């Protein structure tokens, strides 16, 4: 499972990098054409927004894999290993449920985008909205990998930064 999640993380990271590069180029084109030639491209703002949507959702999934979200530690540090493991599992269960919500409602939202076209480039909004369920699926895969790792023999909760 670890090699699969590692490859998925690498693919998502490359995708986010490409989207950020496209975003930089498109916004630079918009600024240049607006303030130098006074004939701005109309489509650049829309493409930049779509790239940003995909970047945010895929970046959130990457953060789930890398345990990059904040952790609020409210329990005393003297709790037992078993208690910390149970709390970590409950946390992962809640995260998995939230990812499922993203997948379920995100897919319904994406399908509704089949009937809508973006105003400028006239692309079906399905492709923009698809960022929501795809990131949810990736989050679910990453969370399952973390749960398997947590439950595997020899993994100490002390050594994990998510607990």
Buried (B, 14 or more C-beta within 10 A) or exposed (E): BEEEBEEBBEEBBEBBEEBBEBBEBBBEBBEEBEEEEEEBBEBBBBBBEBBBBBBEBBBBBBBBBEEEEEEEEEEEEEEEEEEBBBBBBEBBEEBBEBBBEBBEEBBEBBEEBEEEEBEEEEBBBBBBBBBBBBBBBBBBBBBBBBBEBBEEEEEEBEEBEBB
